[in-house]
Amino acid sequence: MPQGSVALYIGLLIVSLAFSALFSASEAILLSVQRVRMQYLVRSGVPGAQLVARLIENPQRFLPTILLANNLSNTSAAALGTAIAVELIDSQG
């Protein structure tokens, strides 16, 4: 494998890890937000509060999607990390 491929894989690994962090943070935030606080934000007219309130009212709508996306990100990061390790170990020996 050309050396440029390893650099590309490292870049894709970083992107996969960033997506994983984003999805994990989204899950944590949406599951930990207090309903009373969201109702206050909706009544106060905070932009986007209505959308978040609808999401937290029915977590069955968003949670499977977030978990699936997080699993895909983690799996791709693991595959890329393995490919990088194999390439680096193979080039040593």
C-alpha positions in Angstrom: 0.0 0.0 0.0 1.4 3.4 -0.9 2.4 5.7 2.0 -0.3 8.2 0.9 -2.9 5.6 1.7 -1.8 5.5 5.3 -2.2 9.3 5.5 -5.7 9.0 4.0 -6.7 6.2 6.4 -5.5 8.3 9.3 -7.6 11.2 8.1 -10.6 9.0 7.7 -10.0 7.6 11.2 -10.0 11.1 12.7 -13.3 11.9 10.9 -14.8 8.6 12.1 -13.8 9.4 15.7 -15.2 12.9 15.4 -18.5 11.5 14.2 -18.5 9.0 17.0 -17.9 11.8 19.5 -20.7 13.9 18.0 -23.2 11.1 18.1 -22.3 10.1 21.7 -22.6 13.7 22.8 -26.0 14.1 21.0 -27.3 11.0 22.8 -26.0 12.1 26.2 -27.5 15.6 25.8 -30.9 14.6 24.5 -31.3 11.9 27.2 -30.1 14.2 30.1 -32.0 17.4 29.3 -34.8 18.1 31.8 -38.3 18.2 30.5 -39.3 21.2 32.7 -36.3 23.2 31.5 -37.2 22.4 27.9 -40.8 23.5 28.5 -39.5 26.8 29.9 -37.2 27.3 26.8 -40.1 26.6 24.4 -42.3 29.1 26.2 -39.5 31.6 26.2 -39.2 31.3 22.4 -35.6 30.0 22.2 -34.8 29.0 18.6 -34.7 25.2 18.2 -36.3 24.5 21.6 -39.5 23.3 20.0 -37.6 20.7 17.9 -35.6 19.5 20.9 -38.7 19.3 23.0 -40.4 17.1 20.4 -37.3 14.8 20.3 -37.1 14.3 24.0 -40.9 13.6 24.3 -40.4 10.5 22.1 -36.9 9.1 22.4 -37.9 6.0 20.4 -37.8 8.2 17.3 -34.2 9.4 17.6 -32.3 7.0 19.8 -32.1 4.1 17.4 -30.8 6.4 14.7 -28.2 7.9 16.9 -27.1 4.5 18.2 -26.8 3.0 14.7 -24.8 6.0 13.5 -22.5 5.8 16.5 -22.0 2.0 15.9 -21.2 2.7 12.2 -18.7 5.3 13.2 -17.1 3.1 15.8 -16.9 0.1 13.4 -15.3 2.2 10.7 -12.8 3.6 13.1 -11.9 0.1 14.3 -11.5 -1.1 10.7 -9.4 1.9 9.7 -7.2 1.6 12.8 -6.7 -2.1 12.0 -5.7 -1.3 8.4 -3.3 1.3 9.6 -1.7 -1.0 12.2 -1.4 -3.9 9.6 0.2 -1.5 7.1 2.7 -0.1 9.6 3.6 -3.6 11.0 3.9 -5.0 7.5 6.2 -2.2 6.5 8.5 -2.9 9.5 9.0 -6.6 8.7 
